[in-house]
Amino acid sequence: MVTSDFGGVQFDPAAAANAAAQLDGLAGRLAGDLQNEQMKLTAAPAGADEVSVRAAQTLDAVAESFRNSADAGVLEVRKLAATLRVQSSRLGQLDTDNAADFGGAATV
């Protein structure tokens, strides 16, 4: 395990990569579950009367709002994983560049 220590703050690029992979997995599972359960969010009117029809329409509107919010949440988790990977890579490159500037060996 290679870590960088910055005055007590440590960074482990392997752990960061693992966390990013886990976040990607979480996003994939959430997206899959949302897709698989989508039909359960559709409400059929209990009857042909106006109240039943309107209640079903309201439930469908709430379900649509939920789906949109959930999809946005999945996207945010994916963006978080991507950002973690990019920042981890940049930190590793920064360590390598700094070590080269000082004439030392890279630590990451």
Secondary structure, 3 states (H helix, E strand, C coil): CCCEEECCEEECHHHHHHHHHHHHHHHHHHHHHHHHCHHHHCCCCCCCCHHHHHHHHHHHHHHHHHHHHHHHHHHHHHHHHHHHHHHHHHHHHHHHHHHHHCCCCCCC
